[in-house]
């Protein structure tokens, strides 16, 4: 499985750890930056690049990392076709995939140990989308809004 990773300085060490772990698991880990540690860098260029790569490569996944993961998930979700989930525990990692068919996981590197973050990624990557009608319907509504700009109709 191809996984694109993007991170600023706050997630740089975790990104390197996850790249090694992903490759050891047989995945194709693609590092889109930051290429080196720079305490003054900003996350949007790296996160948006990772998100674009995921959107342009159906079936791939993304991992975006920063201090809290909040801004990173917001930046990734600006890219059409991306459904980035801020993950902070095992249940959220699983539900992001099962219910939302998330294709990008966002993790706060300052919030979790490497082992915790690796566990979130493992769950995220191995959990399939449930395909339930209600979840599919909601994803379609978001996709339609993303492509047309028209909000979904309110229920009667």
HELIX and SHEET records of a PDB file:
HELIX    1   1 UNK A    9  UNK A   11  5                                   3    
HELIX    2   2 UNK A   12  UNK A   24  1                                  13    
HELIX    3   3 UNK A   44  UNK A   55  1                                  12    
HELIX    4   4 UNK A   70  UNK A   76  1                                   7    
HELIX    5   5 UNK A   90  UNK A   98  1                                   9    
HELIX    6   6 UNK A  114  UNK A  126  1                                  13    
HELIX    7   7 UNK A  133  UNK A  148  1                                  16    
SHEET    1   A 5 UNK A  28  UNK A  31  0                                        
SHEET    2   A 5 UNK A   2  UNK A   7  1                                        
SHEET    3   A 5 UNK A  61  UNK A  66  1                                        
SHEET    4   A 5 UNK A 104  UNK A 108  1                                        
SHEET    5   A 5 UNK A  84  UNK A  86  1                                        
END                                                                             
